[in-house]
């Protein structure tokens, strides 16, 4: 029996998505769980799996359409059965959506901060700004298009990787939007790589002569707009408090070095892998922090799904490692590596970015000593992790060199209090300072 595939709801308040690309075409065989299409939300370009197996009988939306959640997008059935098309929900092309006037904040739906970038809205007649250099879009010449170039995230990535100048590519998508096939056509035609514009030689300006630079207006991406809304909501409506603890990391650093000697290069463990496992085990002891605030009640989650903030172009995306407390260090490391790669390539699956019960933001790789993170609602807490550093320490009255790392937990005061947060940080120290506990 034929089954209708609908636009999935990829966030608790998602209302629509852009159908970026059909992975399967009409007449092709598809298995249940195969990727059917790529959907672009405010968070990311998400690969949507088919909920049925058979033959793709009908595609009910075109690439570039903005489709409401729950609207039919495809029909999957057997090759010879009679199918009945559902009444199509009103669809709007992305080109029209870009010119839509944004509603006042009081009337718009709240969007999640974990969403990816779509083509920016065309700003009304901005003031001229200085030309800037870009690897994928150099300064325009007399025969190039001017103004913002509309392109899908996937097209931008392929163009950037192959140094294709988007300003020289004609878009065939809705409203002239450049899609993947346009970039592939440009590559097939032998378009030369984009050449970085050369700065003209300038005469040094005397120090006493003031140099003025025009203001530059940068349109926010959908992801950055969502982050702005979500973080403002969190910081203004959630009463944060913070607890900082310094951890002895000598044992973790020594164990990591020893374990990595037995692993191939692509499977080596990071410090963050040890932190994820330690946090998950500590959360088992403090279920009140592995929780969500919900009006007049607190929901303590039965599973420990640790979210990890990942930097991507235009903002942050949280990927989710599920059942972290039950996984081995190698399994955690492999799963996180896979999802980080997908997030940075603009391709993730709904299961990779939904359902976190506690989050970690690690800026240790940027030589950050300490910082505090904003809670990602409805979660009750988030851990901000700094760098593991070799510093002078005093132990038993002696000065020596040791590995130390600072971490700060931000907690929703409606859910927990300072003493519980401090006890959690002490429990975390037990696992980080005696890392053999992570292996048994």
Secondary structure, 3 states (H helix, E strand, C coil): CCEEEECCCCCCCCCEEEEEEECCCCCCEECCCCEEEEEECCCCEEEEECCCCEEEEEECCCCCEEEECCCEEEEEECCCCCCCCCCCCCCEEHHHHHCCCCCCCCCCCCCCCCCCCCCCCCCCCCCCCCCCCCCCCCCCCCCCCCCCCCECHHHHHHHHHCCCCHHHCCCCCHHHCECHHHHHHHHHCCCCCCCCCCCCCCCCCCCCCCCCCCCCCCCCCHHHHHHHHHHHHHHHHCCEEEEEEEEECHHHHHHHHHHHCCCCHHHCCCHHHHHHHHHHHHHHHCCCCCEEEECCEEEECCCCCEEEEEEECCEEEEEEECCHHHCCHHHHHHHHHHHHHHHHCCCEEHHHHCCCCEEEEECHHHCCCCCCCCCCCCECEEEEEEEEEEEEEEECCEEEEEEEEEEEEEEECCCCCHHHHHHHHHHHHHHHHCHHHHCC
